Amino acid sequence: MTDSIYDVIIIGGGPGGYTAALYCVRSGLSALVIEKLSAGGQMAETEQVDNYPGAGEGIGGFELAERMREGAERFGARTLYAQAQKADLRANPKRITTDQGERLGRSVVLAMGAYPRMLGLAGEQELRGKGIAYCAACDGMAYRGKTVAVAGGGNSAVADALMLAKLCAKVYLIHRRDTLTASKVYLKALRENGIEILWNSRVTRLLHDGRLTGVELAEVNTDRRSKLACDGLFVAIGRIPDTGLAAGQAATDPSGYLVADETTRTSIPGVFAVGDLRTKPMRQIVTAAADGAVASRFVEEYLVELFNGQP
Ligand SMILES: Cc1cc2nc3c(=O)[nH]c(=O)nc-3n(C[C@H](O)[C@H](O)[C@H](O)COP(=O)(O)OP(=O)(O)OC[C@H]3O[C@@H](n4cnc5c(N)ncnc54)[C@H](O)[C@@H]3O)c2cc1C
């Protein structure tokens, strides 16, 4: 265990990254987390987390993030606040270039997360948390008994609409085509749950008085405009995994997610992918944290193989 070459360098200090760090250091490995902003990633943007086991009455996303960082550092994980700019993942040791110099690691855990694709409309950023949301599992409860719309037509949009239908008075699904991109089996479920689909429609404007009050829609064939009053708009038009550092090195799926199974191993030996940037069915704090824990097991296994039983 040296400072000059870490057993594992973890890029990204969200729940996936800090859980990987916690489990790695508790296994006796030296671990460095490189984080460009502050601990917590997307989680820190969440005002209140209610669905992380043990959150009780709810816990602030920022507070949970700090606890995860402190928990990992308590056992010896280090944090470097820097932006990783380049990663030579095939080298041995692996070289990570940051805006504060180079760091070397025998293995690397990629934990840079993903971010939701935005509609790109005026006011969208400012209305985030004031009517605009990107995750029904995270923010749906705030719209209990209200009228909401979901923009999108893929499996996540439909899953969001179905989840919201259990909570909200009325749910619209705004889809720019005349058929769903989501599995056709969903159509029946949408109808049975009273979800109204607005076909051939796209959102062209966000209406608000400081909080979202509705959206302007355009019919895609005629460009005829109409207004839809709603308290919330859930944008579910895809996510963008933050995988630029691994571009051209590790295998990705057609949507750009790093291909890694439940072992979190990527296509490059000694490189692991945890959290939202990995191919997986559900992207949440708890699943990112679970990946981090699992990664430590395979990091250890890799190091044992690398050093023939003496990591
Ligand atoms: C508004 C919002 C609300 C949410 N609410 C909930 C909720 O209530 N419950 C729930 O379970 N999930 C919620 N989620 C989803 C949850 O936050 C994510 O699934 C989870 O944070 C993913 O963790 P991660 O570790 O994979 O990545 P992230 O949390 O995205 O963390 C990635 C980290 O990597 C850093 N990073 C990226 N690139 C670099 C680089 N080049 N160099 C250094 N650092 C880098 C980023 O700064 C970031 O800190 C919410 C998401 C959002 C956006």
PDBQT file of the ligand as one rigid body, heavy atoms in Angstrom, charges set to zero:
ROOT
HETATM    1  C1  LIG A 401     -32.643  15.647  -9.049  1.00  0.00    +0.000 C 
HETATM    2  C2  LIG A 401     -32.382  14.182  -8.762  1.00  0.00    +0.000 A 
HETATM    3  C3  LIG A 401     -33.054  13.569  -7.741  1.00  0.00    +0.000 A 
HETATM    4  C4  LIG A 401     -32.794  12.229  -7.437  1.00  0.00    +0.000 A 
HETATM    5  N1  LIG A 401     -33.446  11.670  -6.390  1.00  0.00    +0.000 NA
HETATM    6  C5  LIG A 401     -33.196  10.377  -6.055  1.00  0.00    +0.000 A 
HETATM    7  C6  LIG A 401     -33.831   9.774  -4.934  1.00  0.00    +0.000 A 
HETATM    8  O1  LIG A 401     -34.636  10.404  -4.230  1.00  0.00    +0.000 OA
HETATM    9  N2  LIG A 401     -33.528   8.474  -4.669  1.00  0.00    +0.000 N 
HETATM   10  C7  LIG A 401     -32.653   7.744  -5.433  1.00  0.00    +0.000 A 
HETATM   11  O2  LIG A 401     -32.401   6.590  -5.104  1.00  0.00    +0.000 OA
HETATM   12  N3  LIG A 401     -32.057   8.291  -6.502  1.00  0.00    +0.000 NA
HETATM   13  C8  LIG A 401     -32.302   9.587  -6.836  1.00  0.00    +0.000 A 
HETATM   14  N4  LIG A 401     -31.705  10.135  -7.937  1.00  0.00    +0.000 N 
HETATM   15  C9  LIG A 401     -30.798   9.294  -8.740  1.00  0.00    +0.000 C 
HETATM   16  C10 LIG A 401     -29.464   9.141  -7.992  1.00  0.00    +0.000 C 
HETATM   17  O3  LIG A 401     -29.027  10.400  -7.529  1.00  0.00    +0.000 OA
HETATM   18  C11 LIG A 401     -28.442   8.510  -8.915  1.00  0.00    +0.000 C 
HETATM   19  O4  LIG A 401     -28.924   7.259  -9.367  1.00  0.00    +0.000 OA
HETATM   20  C12 LIG A 401     -27.111   8.288  -8.180  1.00  0.00    +0.000 C 
HETATM   21  O5  LIG A 401     -26.615   9.501  -7.646  1.00  0.00    +0.000 OA
HETATM   22  C13 LIG A 401     -26.066   7.696  -9.125  1.00  0.00    +0.000 C 
HETATM   23  O6  LIG A 401     -24.878   7.584  -8.411  1.00  0.00    +0.000 OA
HETATM   24  P1  LIG A 401     -23.467   7.452  -9.159  1.00  0.00    +0.000 P 
HETATM   25  O7  LIG A 401     -22.488   7.262  -8.067  1.00  0.00    +0.000 OA
HETATM   26  O8  LIG A 401     -23.553   6.465 -10.231  1.00  0.00    +0.000 OA
HETATM   27  O9  LIG A 401     -23.236   8.842  -9.918  1.00  0.00    +0.000 OA
HETATM   28  P2  LIG A 401     -23.450  10.362  -9.574  1.00  0.00    +0.000 P 
HETATM   29  O10 LIG A 401     -24.291  10.556  -8.378  1.00  0.00    +0.000 OA
HETATM   30  O11 LIG A 401     -23.895  10.991 -10.839  1.00  0.00    +0.000 OA
HETATM   31  O12 LIG A 401     -21.985  10.870  -9.202  1.00  0.00    +0.000 OA
HETATM   32  C14 LIG A 401     -21.004  10.973 -10.188  1.00  0.00    +0.000 C 
HETATM   33  C15 LIG A 401     -19.909  11.878  -9.664  1.00  0.00    +0.000 C 
HETATM   34  O13 LIG A 401     -18.815  11.841 -10.559  1.00  0.00    +0.000 OA
HETATM   35  C16 LIG A 401     -18.250  13.129 -10.658  1.00  0.00    +0.000 C 
HETATM   36  N5  LIG A 401     -17.512  13.207 -11.913  1.00  0.00    +0.000 N 
HETATM   37  C17 LIG A 401     -17.984  13.062 -13.179  1.00  0.00    +0.000 A 
HETATM   38  N6  LIG A 401     -17.001  13.197 -14.073  1.00  0.00    +0.000 NA
HETATM   39  C18 LIG A 401     -15.866  13.428 -13.359  1.00  0.00    +0.000 A 
HETATM   40  C19 LIG A 401     -14.513  13.665 -13.728  1.00  0.00    +0.000 A 
HETATM   41  N7  LIG A 401     -14.124  13.680 -15.003  1.00  0.00    +0.000 N 
HETATM   42  N8  LIG A 401     -13.595  13.890 -12.757  1.00  0.00    +0.000 NA
HETATM   43  C20 LIG A 401     -13.973  13.869 -11.445  1.00  0.00    +0.000 A 
HETATM   44  N9  LIG A 401     -15.255  13.657 -11.040  1.00  0.00    +0.000 NA
HETATM   45  C21 LIG A 401     -16.184  13.431 -11.995  1.00  0.00    +0.000 A 
HETATM   46  C22 LIG A 401     -19.458  14.049 -10.593  1.00  0.00    +0.000 C 
HETATM   47  O14 LIG A 401     -19.098  15.372 -10.187  1.00  0.00    +0.000 OA
HETATM   48  C23 LIG A 401     -20.321  13.347  -9.558  1.00  0.00    +0.000 C 
HETATM   49  O15 LIG A 401     -20.068  13.818  -8.257  1.00  0.00    +0.000 OA
HETATM   50  C24 LIG A 401     -31.900  11.482  -8.234  1.00  0.00    +0.000 A 
HETATM   51  C25 LIG A 401     -31.233  12.103  -9.301  1.00  0.00    +0.000 A 
HETATM   52  C26 LIG A 401     -31.451  13.445  -9.559  1.00  0.00    +0.000 A 
HETATM   53  C27 LIG A 401     -30.712  14.112 -10.688  1.00  0.00    +0.000 C 
ENDROOT
TORSDOF 0
